[in-house]
Amino acid sequence: MYGNILSIYETSDSVGSCEQVIQRSDKNIPSFKEIALSTGKEHGAFYRPIDSWIKPLVVWFEKQNNPAPYTMYQSDVIELVDPISHRIYPAFIKLPKSYNRKPNKKYPVVYVTDAPYSFPLIAGSTRNPMYSGTME
């Protein structure tokens, strides 16, 4: 394990705390926080989102203040929020060079799954055709 870690566990669940796993880890762990819940629902406490674990998760996540791991020229990441689950989906966007100069022009769109992995590859493979003018 590595990175900033938040562990939330249910005291009635046999799995229990992650503290021993963290202690055995030989990776870099800048921060570790653990929260014990006592709902009596065992592992079922996590089958559905409930405030007792969602609220501390949101607070912890907001405190992380992690910047984007990288930026790419003429690209952006926007967040789309599911109105029901409140899950955040990042949408990776790369615009053609002429996008701001030609606001009324219609452009083709390419949709790619697994964007954190494939977006840099697709953006890189389209860079030369876009800048040479052979591809908008």
N, CA, C and O atoms as CSV, one atom per row, in Angstrom:
chain,resi,resn,atom,element,x,y,z
A,1,MET,N,N,0.837,-1.169,0.000
A,1,MET,CA,C,0.000,0.000,0.000
A,1,MET,C,C,0.889,1.241,0.000
A,1,MET,O,O,1.990,1.238,0.551
A,2,TYR,N,N,0.389,2.292,-0.626
A,2,TYR,CA,C,1.124,3.547,-0.615
A,2,TYR,C,C,0.151,4.693,-0.829
A,2,TYR,O,O,-0.988,4.476,-1.243
A,3,GLY,N,N,0.590,5.898,-0.553
A,3,GLY,CA,C,-0.242,7.081,-0.737
A,3,GLY,C,C,-0.929,7.478,0.557
A,3,GLY,O,O,-0.646,6.935,1.625
A,4,ASN,N,N,-1.828,8.427,0.440
A,4,ASN,CA,C,-2.638,8.878,1.567
A,4,ASN,C,C,-3.807,7.918,1.718
A,4,ASN,O,O,-4.560,7.709,0.767
A,5,ILE,N,N,-3.967,7.340,2.882
A,5,ILE,CA,C,-4.945,6.266,3.065
A,5,ILE,C,C,-5.956,6.624,4.149
A,5,ILE,O,O,-5.602,7.060,5.244
A,6,LEU,N,N,-7.223,6.425,3.804
A,6,LEU,CA,C,-8.312,6.526,4.761
A,6,LEU,C,C,-8.942,5.142,4.862
A,6,LEU,O,O,-9.343,4.564,3.852
A,7,SER,N,N,-9.027,4.622,6.054
A,7,SER,CA,C,-9.667,3.329,6.296
A,7,SER,C,C,-10.908,3.576,7.141
A,7,SER,O,O,-10.839,4.201,8.198
A,8,ILE,N,N,-12.045,3.077,6.662
A,8,ILE,CA,C,-13.282,3.147,7.434
A,8,ILE,C,C,-13.765,1.710,7.591
A,8,ILE,O,O,-13.978,1.009,6.602
A,9,TYR,N,N,-13.935,1.277,8.828
A,9,TYR,CA,C,-14.369,-0.102,9.044
A,9,TYR,C,C,-15.502,-0.151,10.066
A,9,TYR,O,O,-15.669,0.758,10.879
A,10,GLU,N,N,-16.255,-1.209,10.006
A,10,GLU,CA,C,-17.387,-1.452,10.903
A,10,GLU,C,C,-16.898,-2.356,12.033
A,10,GLU,O,O,-16.327,-3.416,11.774
A,11,THR,N,N,-17.115,-1.948,13.276
A,11,THR,CA,C,-16.600,-2.713,14.417
A,11,THR,C,C,-17.233,-4.096,14.545
A,11,THR,O,O,-16.632,-5.000,15.125
A,12,SER,N,N,-18.445,-4.268,14.004
A,12,SER,CA,C,-19.089,-5.587,14.089
A,12,SER,C,C,-18.669,-6.518,12.948
A,12,SER,O,O,-19.091,-7.674,12.910
A,13,ASP,N,N,-17.854,-6.032,12.029
A,13,ASP,CA,C,-17.378,-6.833,10.903
A,13,ASP,C,C,-16.097,-7.557,11.308
A,13,ASP,O,O,-15.242,-6.980,11.981
A,14,SER,N,N,-15.966,-8.800,10.906
A,14,SER,CA,C,-14.789,-9.588,11.298
A,14,SER,C,C,-13.506,-9.101,10.625
A,14,SER,O,O,-12.414,-9.412,11.100
A,15,VAL,N,N,-13.614,-8.350,9.539
A,15,VAL,CA,C,-12.406,-7.876,8.845
A,15,VAL,C,C,-11.631,-6.901,9.726
A,15,VAL,O,O,-10.414,-7.031,9.863
A,16,GLY,N,N,-12.309,-5.939,10.320
A,16,GLY,CA,C,-11.687,-5.036,11.284
A,16,GLY,C,C,-10.765,-3.994,10.697
A,16,GLY,O,O,-10.892,-3.596,9.539
A,17,SER,N,N,-9.837,-3.564,11.524
A,17,SER,CA,C,-8.943,-2.452,11.240
A,17,SER,C,C,-7.899,-2.801,10.171
A,17,SER,O,O,-7.564,-3.966,9.956
A,18,CYS,N,N,-7.401,-1.758,9.516
A,18,CYS,CA,C,-6.316,-1.911,8.528
A,18,CYS,C,C,-4.961,-1.551,9.124
A,18,CYS,O,O,-3.948,-1.588,8.426
A,19,GLU,N,N,-4.936,-1.210,10.392
A,19,GLU,CA,C,-3.697,-0.707,10.995
A,19,GLU,C,C,-2.534,-1.679,10.864
A,19,GLU,O,O,-1.415,-1.250,10.584
A,20,GLN,N,N,-2.760,-2.981,11.058
A,20,GLN,CA,C,-1.668,-3.955,10.932
A,20,GLN,C,C,-1.161,-4.046,9.497
A,20,GLN,O,O,0.037,-4.217,9.270
A,21,VAL,N,N,-2.063,-3.932,8.535
A,21,VAL,CA,C,-1.649,-3.962,7.128
A,21,VAL,C,C,-0.762,-2.759,6.829
A,21,VAL,O,O,0.245,-2.883,6.130
A,22,ILE,N,N,-1.130,-1.614,7.350
A,22,ILE,CA,C,-0.341,-0.400,7.150
A,22,ILE,C,C,1.037,-0.562,7.772
A,22,ILE,O,O,2.037,-0.181,7.163
A,23,GLN,N,N,1.105,-1.115,8.963
A,23,GLN,CA,C,2.393,-1.297,9.646
A,23,GLN,C,C,3.314,-2.245,8.885
A,23,GLN,O,O,4.533,-2.077,8.912
A,24,ARG,N,N,2.738,-3.248,8.201
A,24,ARG,CA,C,3.541,-4.200,7.428
A,24,ARG,C,C,3.958,-3.650,6.070
A,24,ARG,O,O,4.844,-4.210,5.425
A,25,SER,N,N,3.347,-2.582,5.637
A,25,SER,CA,C,3.611,-2.046,4.307
A,25,SER,C,C,5.010,-1.433,4.247
A,25,SER,O,O,5.421,-0.697,5.144
A,26,ASP,N,N,5.726,-1.750,3.175
A,26,ASP,CA,C,7.057,-1.174,3.004
A,26,ASP,C,C,7.036,0.001,2.022
A,26,ASP,O,O,8.086,0.488,1.602
A,27,LYS,N,N,5.856,0.439,1.670
A,27,LYS,CA,C,5.713,1.553,0.727
A,27,LYS,C,C,5.629,2.876,1.482
A,27,LYS,O,O,5.512,2.908,2.708
A,28,ASN,N,N,5.689,3.946,0.730
A,28,ASN,CA,C,5.599,5.281,1.291
A,28,ASN,C,C,4.139,5.638,1.569
A,28,ASN,O,O,3.326,5.706,0.647
A,29,ILE,N,N,3.813,5.864,2.835
A,29,ILE,CA,C,2.455,6.241,3.236
A,29,ILE,C,C,2.552,7.581,3.963
A,29,ILE,O,O,2.842,7.623,5.159
A,30,PRO,N,N,2.306,8.690,3.231
A,30,PRO,CA,C,2.410,9.999,3.872
A,30,PRO,C,C,1.398,10.211,4.994
A,30,PRO,O,O,1.702,10.874,5.986
A,31,SER,N,N,0.194,9.650,4.843
A,31,SER,CA,C,-0.808,9.821,5.901
A,31,SER,C,C,-1.734,8.614,5.945
A,31,SER,O,O,-2.058,8.009,4.923
A,32,PHE,N,N,-2.144,8.291,7.152
A,32,PHE,CA,C,-3.083,7.197,7.377
A,32,PHE,C,C,-4.068,7.645,8.439
A,32,PHE,O,O,-3.673,8.095,9.515
A,33,LYS,N,N,-5.356,7.521,8.133
A,33,LYS,CA,C,-6.414,7.841,9.090
A,33,LYS,C,C,-7.391,6.688,9.080
A,33,LYS,O,O,-7.704,6.133,8.026
A,34,GLU,N,N,-7.871,6.328,10.260
A,34,GLU,CA,C,-8.822,5.234,10.336
A,34,GLU,C,C,-10.020,5.653,11.184
A,34,GLU,O,O,-9.878,6.279,12.234
A,35,ILE,N,N,-11.200,5.288,10.696
A,35,ILE,CA,C,-12.449,5.609,11.381
A,35,ILE,C,C,-13.194,4.307,11.636
A,35,ILE,O,O,-13.382,3.502,10.723
A,36,ALA,N,N,-13.619,4.103,12.883
A,36,ALA,CA,C,-14.394,2.918,13.254
A,36,ALA,C,C,-15.864,3.303,13.352
A,36,ALA,O,O,-16.219,4.254,14.047
A,37,LEU,N,N,-16.714,2.561,12.653
A,37,LEU,CA,C,-18.159,2.762,12.722
A,37,LEU,C,C,-18.763,1.643,13.556
A,37,LEU,O,O,-18.226,0.536,13.605
A,38,SER,N,N,-19.867,1.932,14.204
A,38,SER,CA,C,-20.561,0.910,14.989
A,38,SER,C,C,-22.051,0.949,14.658
A,38,SER,O,O,-22.872,1.413,15.449
A,39,THR,N,N,-22.376,0.449,13.466
A,39,THR,CA,C,-23.781,0.415,13.050
A,39,THR,C,C,-24.432,-0.920,13.392
A,39,THR,O,O,-25.658,-1.029,13.412
A,40,GLY,N,N,-23.609,-1.938,13.661
A,40,GLY,CA,C,-24.123,-3.273,13.922
A,40,GLY,C,C,-24.484,-4.034,12.658
A,40,GLY,O,O,-25.046,-5.126,12.740
A,41,LYS,N,N,-24.175,-3.484,11.493
A,41,LYS,CA,C,-24.555,-4.109,10.218
A,41,LYS,C,C,-23.430,-4.931,9.601
A,41,LYS,O,O,-23.535,-5.351,8.449
A,42,GLU,N,N,-22.363,-5.163,10.346
A,42,GLU,CA,C,-21.207,-5.880,9.831
A,42,GLU,C,C,-20.772,-5.265,8.509
A,42,GLU,O,O,-20.771,-4.042,8.372
A,43,HIS,N,N,-20.398,-6.095,7.527
A,43,HIS,CA,C,-19.934,-5.555,6.244
A,43,HIS,C,C,-21.077,-4.880,5.472
A,43,HIS,O,O,-20.834,-4.099,4.552
A,44,GLY,N,N,-22.315,-5.184,5.850
A,44,GLY,CA,C,-23.471,-4.579,5.207
A,44,GLY,C,C,-23.545,-3.069,5.402
A,44,GLY,O,O,-24.304,-2.389,4.711
A,45,ALA,N,N,-22.772,-2.552,6.325
A,45,ALA,CA,C,-22.749,-1.099,6.539
A,45,ALA,C,C,-22.280,-0.362,5.288
A,45,ALA,O,O,-22.531,0.833,5.136
A,46,PHE,N,N,-21.593,-1.084,4.383
A,46,PHE,CA,C,-21.027,-0.439,3.194
A,46,PHE,C,C,-21.760,-0.824,1.906
A,46,PHE,O,O,-21.336,-0.449,0.812
A,47,TYR,N,N,-22.851,-1.569,2.036
A,47,TYR,CA,C,-23.607,-1.960,0.843
A,47,TYR,C,C,-24.314,-0.780,0.207
A,47,TYR,O,O,-24.503,-0.739,-1.009
A,48,ARG,N,N,-24.698,0.163,1.018
A,48,ARG,CA,C,-25.376,1.374,0.534
A,48,ARG,C,C,-24.704,2.578,1.166
A,48,ARG,O,O,-24.217,2.498,2.293
A,49,PRO,N,N,-24.674,3.689,0.450
A,49,PRO,CA,C,-24.061,4.880,1.049
A,49,PRO,C,C,-24.891,5.389,2.230
A,49,PRO,O,O,-26.099,5.598,2.116
A,50,ILE,N,N,-24.226,5.579,3.346
A,50,ILE,CA,C,-24.885,6.155,4.520
A,50,ILE,C,C,-23.995,7.285,5.040
A,50,ILE,O,O,-22.775,7.261,4.876
A,51,ASP,N,N,-24.622,8.255,5.659
A,51,ASP,CA,C,-23.894,9.444,6.106
A,51,ASP,C,C,-22.737,9.129,7.041
A,51,ASP,O,O,-21.739,9.850,7.044
A,52,SER,N,N,-22.848,8.066,7.836
A,52,SER,CA,C,-21.801,7.779,8.820
A,52,SER,C,C,-20.449,7.470,8.175
A,52,SER,O,O,-19.421,7.632,8.833
A,53,TRP,N,N,-20.412,7.035,6.925
A,53,TRP,CA,C,-19.116,6.868,6.263
A,53,TRP,C,C,-18.944,7.805,5.076
A,53,TRP,O,O,-17.810,8.105,4.703
A,54,ILE,N,N,-20.021,8.273,4.474
A,54,ILE,CA,C,-19.889,9.198,3.337
A,54,ILE,C,C,-19.349,10.554,3.800
A,54,ILE,O,O,-18.429,11.096,3.188
A,55,LYS,N,N,-19.912,11.099,4.869
A,55,LYS,CA,C,-19.486,12.433,5.331
A,55,LYS,C,C,-17.999,12.478,5.694
A,55,LYS,O,O,-17.303,13.379,5.226
A,56,PRO,N,N,-17.479,11.550,6.505
A,56,PRO,CA,C,-16.032,11.629,6.792
A,56,PRO,C,C,-15.173,11.382,5.552
A,56,PRO,O,O,-14.077,11.930,5.437
A,57,LEU,N,N,-15.667,10.563,4.631
A,57,LEU,CA,C,-14.930,10.331,3.396
A,57,LEU,C,C,-14.803,11.616,2.591
A,57,LEU,O,O,-13.720,11.930,2.098
A,58,VAL,N,N,-15.892,12.360,2.452
A,58,VAL,CA,C,-15.882,13.615,1.700
A,58,VAL,C,C,-14.956,14.625,2.374
A,58,VAL,O,O,-14.167,15.288,1.701
A,59,VAL,N,N,-15.046,14.745,3.696
A,59,VAL,CA,C,-14.184,15.682,4.427
A,59,VAL,C,C,-12.716,15.320,4.223
A,59,VAL,O,O,-11.893,16.195,3.955
A,60,TRP,N,N,-12.382,14.037,4.347
A,60,TRP,CA,C,-11.000,13.583,4.174
A,60,TRP,C,C,-10.519,13.872,2.759
A,60,TRP,O,O,-9.411,14.373,2.563
A,61,PHE,N,N,-11.348,13.557,1.780
A,61,PHE,CA,C,-10.963,13.756,0.384
A,61,PHE,C,C,-10.719,15.230,0.086
A,61,PHE,O,O,-9.751,15.575,-0.592
A,62,GLU,N,N,-11.589,16.100,0.588
A,62,GLU,CA,C,-11.432,17.534,0.348
A,62,GLU,C,C,-10.152,18.077,0.985
A,62,GLU,O,O,-9.552,19.013,0.458
A,63,LYS,N,N,-9.737,17.508,2.098
A,63,LYS,CA,C,-8.511,17.953,2.765
A,63,LYS,C,C,-7.250,17.505,2.028
A,63,LYS,O,O,-6.175,18.068,2.236
A,64,GLN,N,N,-7.379,16.504,1.175
A,64,GLN,CA,C,-6.205,16.007,0.463
A,64,GLN,C,C,-5.645,17.056,-0.480
A,64,GLN,O,O,-4.428,17.168,-0.627
A,65,ASN,N,N,-6.521,17.832,-1.125
A,65,ASN,CA,C,-6.100,18.923,-2.000
A,65,ASN,C,C,-5.021,18.477,-2.985
A,65,ASN,O,O,-4.023,19.172,-3.178
A,66,ASN,N,N,-5.223,17.329,-3.598
A,66,ASN,CA,C,-4.255,16.816,-4.554
A,66,ASN,C,C,-4.408,17.510,-5.899
A,66,ASN,O,O,-5.498,17.506,-6.470
A,67,PRO,N,N,-3.353,18.098,-6.409
A,67,PRO,CA,C,-3.448,18.698,-7.741
A,67,PRO,C,C,-3.519,17.613,-8.813
A,67,PRO,O,O,-3.209,16.450,-8.556
A,68,ALA,N,N,-3.926,18.004,-10.003
A,68,ALA,CA,C,-3.958,17.060,-11.121
A,68,ALA,C,C,-2.551,16.516,-11.343
A,68,ALA,O,O,-1.581,17.265,-11.231
A,69,PRO,N,N,-2.420,15.224,-11.657
A,69,PRO,CA,C,-1.082,14.644,-11.793
A,69,PRO,C,C,-0.303,15.192,-12.978
A,69,PRO,O,O,0.928,15.157,-12.972
A,70,TYR,N,N,-0.987,15.693,-13.985
A,70,TYR,CA,C,-0.307,16.273,-15.132
A,70,TYR,C,C,-1.294,17.168,-15.876
A,70,TYR,O,O,-2.508,17.077,-15.694
A,71,THR,N,N,-0.751,18.009,-16.694
A,71,THR,CA,C,-1.595,18.809,-17.577
A,71,THR,C,C,-1.052,18.645,-18.980
A,71,THR,O,O,0.138,18.394,-19.176
A,72,MET,N,N,-1.922,18.787,-19.937
A,72,MET,CA,C,-1.523,18.673,-21.341
A,72,MET,C,C,-1.990,19.921,-22.068
A,72,MET,O,O,-3.075,20.439,-21.804
A,73,TYR,N,N,-1.170,20.393,-22.978
A,73,TYR,CA,C,-1.474,21.575,-23.754
A,73,TYR,C,C,-2.816,21.410,-24.467
A,73,TYR,O,O,-3.099,20.357,-25.038
A,74,GLN,N,N,-3.630,22.452,-24.429
A,74,GLN,CA,C,-4.951,22.490,-25.065
A,74,GLN,C,C,-5.867,21.365,-24.580
A,74,GLN,O,O,-6.685,20.850,-25.342
A,75,SER,N,N,-5.726,20.995,-23.326
A,75,SER,CA,C,-6.617,19.973,-22.781
A,75,SER,C,C,-7.095,20.411,-21.408
A,75,SER,O,O,-6.521,21.298,-20.775
A,76,ASP,N,N,-8.149,19.769,-20.975
A,76,ASP,CA,C,-8.725,20.086,-19.681
A,76,ASP,C,C,-9.445,18.853,-19.152
A,76,ASP,O,O,-9.764,17.932,-19.905
A,77,VAL,N,N,-9.691,18.851,-17.871
A,77,VAL,CA,C,-10.474,17.797,-17.242
A,77,VAL,C,C,-11.614,18.486,-16.518
A,77,VAL,O,O,-11.389,19.348,-15.668
A,78,ILE,N,N,-12.839,18.104,-16.856
A,78,ILE,CA,C,-13.991,18.632,-16.130
A,78,ILE,C,C,-14.623,17.487,-15.357
A,78,ILE,O,O,-14.461,16.319,-15.712
A,79,GLU,N,N,-15.336,17.829,-14.309
A,79,GLU,CA,C,-15.965,16.802,-13.488
A,79,GLU,C,C,-17.462,16.782,-13.737
A,79,GLU,O,O,-18.134,17.809,-13.643
A,80,LEU,N,N,-17.975,15.604,-14.056
A,80,LEU,CA,C,-19.405,15.397,-14.217
A,80,LEU,C,C,-19.889,14.648,-12.981
A,80,LEU,O,O,-19.320,13.623,-12.606
A,81,VAL,N,N,-20.935,15.161,-12.356
A,81,VAL,CA,C,-21.430,14.574,-11.113
A,81,VAL,C,C,-22.752,13.872,-11.372
A,81,VAL,O,O,-23.693,14.475,-11.889
A,82,ASP,N,N,-22.821,12.592,-11.009
A,82,ASP,CA,C,-24.061,11.837,-11.107
A,82,ASP,C,C,-25.025,12.397,-10.060
A,82,ASP,O,O,-24.698,12.412,-8.873
A,83,PRO,N,N,-26.208,12.859,-10.479
A,83,PRO,CA,C,-27.121,13.489,-9.521
A,83,PRO,C,C,-27.685,12.532,-8.464
A,83,PRO,O,O,-28.158,12.981,-7.420
A,84,ILE,N,N,-27.640,11.232,-8.721
A,84,ILE,CA,C,-28.193,10.277,-7.760
A,84,ILE,C,C,-27.119,9.789,-6.789
A,84,ILE,O,O,-27.286,9.889,-5.574
A,85,SER,N,N,-26.033,9.267,-7.319
A,85,SER,CA,C,-24.992,8.712,-6.448
A,85,SER,C,C,-23.990,9.768,-5.984
A,85,SER,O,O,-23.246,9.541,-5.030
A,86,HIS,N,N,-23.970,10.911,-6.650
A,86,HIS,CA,C,-23.016,11.993,-6.383
A,86,HIS,C,C,-21.585,11.579,-6.720
A,86,HIS,O,O,-20.631,12.239,-6.309
A,87,ARG,N,N,-21.440,10.493,-7.462
A,87,ARG,CA,C,-20.110,10.068,-7.884
A,87,ARG,C,C,-19.592,11.037,-8.941
A,87,ARG,O,O,-20.347,11.508,-9.792
A,88,ILE,N,N,-18.318,11.322,-8.878
A,88,ILE,CA,C,-17.702,12.260,-9.806
A,88,ILE,C,C,-16.995,11.475,-10.906
A,88,ILE,O,O,-16.204,10.571,-10.634
A,89,TYR,N,N,-17.293,11.832,-12.138
A,89,TYR,CA,C,-16.671,11.215,-13.308
A,89,TYR,C,C,-15.842,12.278,-14.027
A,89,TYR,O,O,-16.400,13.279,-14.475
A,90,PRO,N,N,-14.539,12.090,-14.149
A,90,PRO,CA,C,-13.742,13.069,-14.881
A,90,PRO,C,C,-13.924,12.875,-16.387
A,90,PRO,O,O,-13.927,11.749,-16.884
A,91,ALA,N,N,-14.073,13.973,-17.091
A,91,ALA,CA,C,-14.146,13.946,-18.556
A,91,ALA,C,C,-12.913,14.663,-19.084
A,91,ALA,O,O,-12.725,15.852,-18.827
A,92,PHE,N,N,-12.077,13.948,-19.817
A,92,PHE,CA,C,-10.842,14.492,-20.361
A,92,PHE,C,C,-11.150,15.064,-21.744
A,92,PHE,O,O,-11.739,14.386,-22.585
A,93,ILE,N,N,-10.746,16.313,-21.973
A,93,ILE,CA,C,-11.110,17.000,-23.215
A,93,ILE,C,C,-9.859,17.611,-23.842
A,93,ILE,O,O,-9.066,18.267,-23.167
A,94,LYS,N,N,-9.698,17.384,-25.138
A,94,LYS,CA,C,-8.632,18.040,-25.904
A,94,LYS,C,C,-9.301,18.726,-27.079
A,94,LYS,O,O,-10.064,18.116,-27.829
A,95,LEU,N,N,-9.003,19.993,-27.222
A,95,LEU,CA,C,-9.634,20.792,-28.268
A,95,LEU,C,C,-8.677,21.038,-29.420
A,95,LEU,O,O,-7.466,21.112,-29.214
A,96,PRO,N,N,-9.209,21.166,-30.635
A,96,PRO,CA,C,-8.357,21.491,-31.782
A,96,PRO,C,C,-7.799,22.912,-31.665
A,96,PRO,O,O,-8.347,23.747,-30.945
A,97,LYS,N,N,-6.707,23.174,-32.379
A,97,LYS,CA,C,-6.075,24.495,-32.340
A,97,LYS,C,C,-7.051,25.613,-32.693
A,97,LYS,O,O,-7.021,26.682,-32.084
A,98,SER,N,N,-7.908,25.370,-33.669
A,98,SER,CA,C,-8.776,26.438,-34.172
A,98,SER,C,C,-10.071,26.590,-33.366
A,98,SER,O,O,-10.930,27.391,-33.736
A,99,TYR,N,N,-10.221,25.859,-32.303
A,99,TYR,CA,C,-11.488,25.847,-31.562
A,99,TYR,C,C,-11.911,27.246,-31.082
A,99,TYR,O,O,-13.065,27.633,-31.268
A,100,ASN,N,N,-11.010,27.993,-30.481
A,100,ASN,CA,C,-11.360,29.327,-29.973
A,100,ASN,C,C,-11.535,30.353,-31.087
A,100,ASN,O,O,-12.305,31.302,-30.935
A,101,ARG,N,N,-10.836,30.178,-32.198
A,101,ARG,CA,C,-10.938,31.123,-33.317
A,101,ARG,C,C,-12.203,30.914,-34.138
A,101,ARG,O,O,-12.669,31.844,-34.796
A,102,LYS,N,N,-12.758,29.722,-34.111
A,102,LYS,CA,C,-13.935,29.387,-34.927
A,102,LYS,C,C,-15.043,28.828,-34.033
A,102,LYS,O,O,-15.297,27.623,-34.050
A,103,PRO,N,N,-15.707,29.689,-33.252
A,103,PRO,CA,C,-16.689,29.193,-32.287
A,103,PRO,C,C,-17.933,28.561,-32.913
A,103,PRO,O,O,-18.618,27.783,-32.250
A,104,ASN,N,N,-18.237,28.872,-34.156
A,104,ASN,CA,C,-19.438,28.315,-34.787
A,104,ASN,C,C,-19.173,27.046,-35.588
A,104,ASN,O,O,-20.106,26.412,-36.081
A,105,LYS,N,N,-17.918,26.682,-35.716
A,105,LYS,CA,C,-17.572,25.491,-36.485
A,105,LYS,C,C,-17.940,24.230,-35.700
A,105,LYS,O,O,-17.782,24.179,-34.481
A,106,LYS,N,N,-18.429,23.224,-36.407
A,106,LYS,CA,C,-18.741,21.938,-35.778
A,106,LYS,C,C,-17.560,20.997,-35.994
A,106,LYS,O,O,-17.019,20.901,-37.095
A,107,TYR,N,N,-17.177,20.316,-34.940
A,107,TYR,CA,C,-16.032,19.424,-34.969
A,107,TYR,C,C,-16.471,17.991,-34.677
A,107,TYR,O,O,-17.431,17.774,-33.938
A,108,PRO,N,N,-15.780,17.025,-35.248
A,108,PRO,CA,C,-16.069,15.634,-34.879
A,108,PRO,C,C,-15.610,15.383,-33.442
A,108,PRO,O,O,-14.745,16.090,-32.926
A,109,VAL,N,N,-16.184,14.392,-32.819
A,109,VAL,CA,C,-15.849,14.058,-31.438
A,109,VAL,C,C,-15.380,12.612,-31.381
A,109,VAL,O,O,-15.949,11.734,-32.030
A,110,VAL,N,N,-14.352,12.381,-30.608
A,110,VAL,CA,C,-13.860,11.028,-30.379
A,110,VAL,C,C,-14.059,10.725,-28.896
A,110,VAL,O,O,-13.585,11.475,-28.041
A,111,TYR,N,N,-14.757,9.632,-28.586
A,111,TYR,CA,C,-14.967,9.205,-27.203
A,111,TYR,C,C,-14.059,8.015,-26.938
A,111,TYR,O,O,-13.993,7.082,-27.739
A,112,VAL,N,N,-13.366,8.051,-25.818
A,112,VAL,CA,C,-12.420,6.996,-25.477
A,112,VAL,C,C,-12.683,6.550,-24.040
A,112,VAL,O,O,-12.839,7.378,-23.143
A,113,THR,N,N,-12.732,5.235,-23.832
A,113,THR,CA,C,-12.889,4.738,-22.460
A,113,THR,C,C,-11.523,4.659,-21.785
A,113,THR,O,O,-10.492,4.775,-22.448
A,114,ASP,N,N,-11.514,4.467,-20.497
A,114,ASP,CA,C,-10.280,4.387,-19.708
A,114,ASP,C,C,-9.407,5.618,-19.924
A,114,ASP,O,O,-8.207,5.505,-20.174
A,115,ALA,N,N,-10.020,6.790,-19.826
A,115,ALA,CA,C,-9.334,8.040,-20.143
A,115,ALA,C,C,-8.043,8.281,-19.357
A,115,ALA,O,O,-7.083,8.765,-19.956
A,116,PRO,N,N,-7.951,7.978,-18.065
A,116,PRO,CA,C,-6.675,8.264,-17.400
A,116,PRO,C,C,-5.491,7.567,-18.061
A,116,PRO,O,O,-4.374,8.082,-18.029
A,117,TYR,N,N,-5.724,6.408,-18.656
A,117,TYR,CA,C,-4.660,5.687,-19.358
A,117,TYR,C,C,-4.573,6.106,-20.824
A,117,TYR,O,O,-3.497,6.452,-21.311
A,118,SER,N,N,-5.693,6.074,-21.519
A,118,SER,CA,C,-5.654,6.241,-22.970
A,118,SER,C,C,-5.648,7.691,-23.438
A,118,SER,O,O,-5.217,7.958,-24.560
A,119,PHE,N,N,-6.107,8.630,-22.629
A,119,PHE,CA,C,-6.165,10.027,-23.076
A,119,PHE,C,C,-4.798,10.563,-23.504
A,119,PHE,O,O,-4.701,11.159,-24.577
A,120,PRO,N,N,-3.738,10.376,-22.713
A,120,PRO,CA,C,-2.439,10.870,-23.170
A,120,PRO,C,C,-1.972,10.214,-24.473
A,120,PRO,O,O,-1.319,10.857,-25.296
A,121,LEU,N,N,-2.308,8.932,-24.657
A,121,LEU,CA,C,-1.910,8.247,-25.888
A,121,LEU,C,C,-2.642,8.816,-27.105
A,121,LEU,O,O,-2.029,9.100,-28.134
A,122,ILE,N,N,-3.951,8.976,-26.973
A,122,ILE,CA,C,-4.743,9.511,-28.079
A,122,ILE,C,C,-4.348,10.951,-28.365
A,122,ILE,O,O,-4.182,11.336,-29.522
A,123,ALA,N,N,-4.197,11.751,-27.306
A,123,ALA,CA,C,-3.808,13.153,-27.493
A,123,ALA,C,C,-2.448,13.244,-28.179
A,123,ALA,O,O,-2.252,14.077,-29.064
A,124,GLY,N,N,-1.514,12.396,-27.777
A,124,GLY,CA,C,-0.188,12.403,-28.399
A,124,GLY,C,C,-0.216,11.970,-29.853
A,124,GLY,O,O,0.491,12.535,-30.688
A,125,SER,N,N,-1.032,10.969,-30.158
A,125,SER,CA,C,-1.069,10.476,-31.536
A,125,SER,C,C,-1.770,11.444,-32.488
A,125,SER,O,O,-1.577,11.364,-33.701
A,126,THR,N,N,-2.573,12.345,-31.957
A,126,THR,CA,C,-3.254,13.322,-32.816
A,126,THR,C,C,-2.516,14.659,-32.880
A,126,THR,O,O,-2.892,15.532,-33.662
A,127,ARG,N,N,-1.482,14.829,-32.075
A,127,ARG,CA,C,-0.788,16.119,-32.010
A,127,ARG,C,C,-0.213,16.554,-33.364
A,127,ARG,O,O,-0.495,17.661,-33.823
A,128,ASN,N,N,0.577,15.708,-33.997
A,128,ASN,CA,C,1.186,16.102,-35.288
A,128,ASN,C,C,0.143,16.369,-36.362
A,128,ASN,O,O,0.242,17.398,-37.032
A,129,PRO,N,N,-0.863,15.499,-36.573
A,129,PRO,CA,C,-1.867,15.813,-37.579
A,129,PRO,C,C,-2.634,17.098,-37.265
A,129,PRO,O,O,-2.988,17.841,-38.180
A,130,MET,N,N,-2.892,17.367,-35.995
A,130,MET,CA,C,-3.613,18.590,-35.636
A,130,MET,C,C,-2.776,19.828,-35.917
A,130,MET,O,O,-3.285,20.807,-36.462
A,131,TYR,N,N,-1.499,19.799,-35.551
A,131,TYR,CA,C,-0.661,20.989,-35.726
A,131,TYR,C,C,-0.224,21.191,-37.165
A,131,TYR,O,O,0.110,22.312,-37.551
A,132,SER,N,N,-0.219,20.137,-37.968
A,132,SER,CA,C,0.152,20.291,-39.372
A,132,SER,C,C,-1.036,20.724,-40.225
A,132,SER,O,O,-0.873,21.068,-41.395
A,133,GLY,N,N,-2.242,20.705,-39.631
A,133,GLY,CA,C,-3.415,21.131,-40.362
A,133,GLY,C,C,-4.088,20.023,-41.148
A,133,GLY,O,O,-5.076,20.282,-41.834
A,134,THR,N,N,-3.590,18.799,-41.073
A,134,THR,CA,C,-4.212,17.690,-41.804
A,134,THR,C,C,-5.392,17.086,-41.046
A,134,THR,O,O,-6.138,16.267,-41.583
A,135,MET,N,N,-5.548,17.508,-39.777
A,135,MET,CA,C,-6.654,16.996,-38.954
A,135,MET,C,C,-7.133,18.114,-38.047
A,135,MET,O,O,-6.329,18.788,-37.403
A,136,GLU,N,N,-8.428,18.309,-37.999
A,136,GLU,CA,C,-9.003,19.305,-37.076
A,136,GLU,C,C,-9.560,18.556,-35.893
A,136,GLU,O,O,-10.100,19.169,-34.972
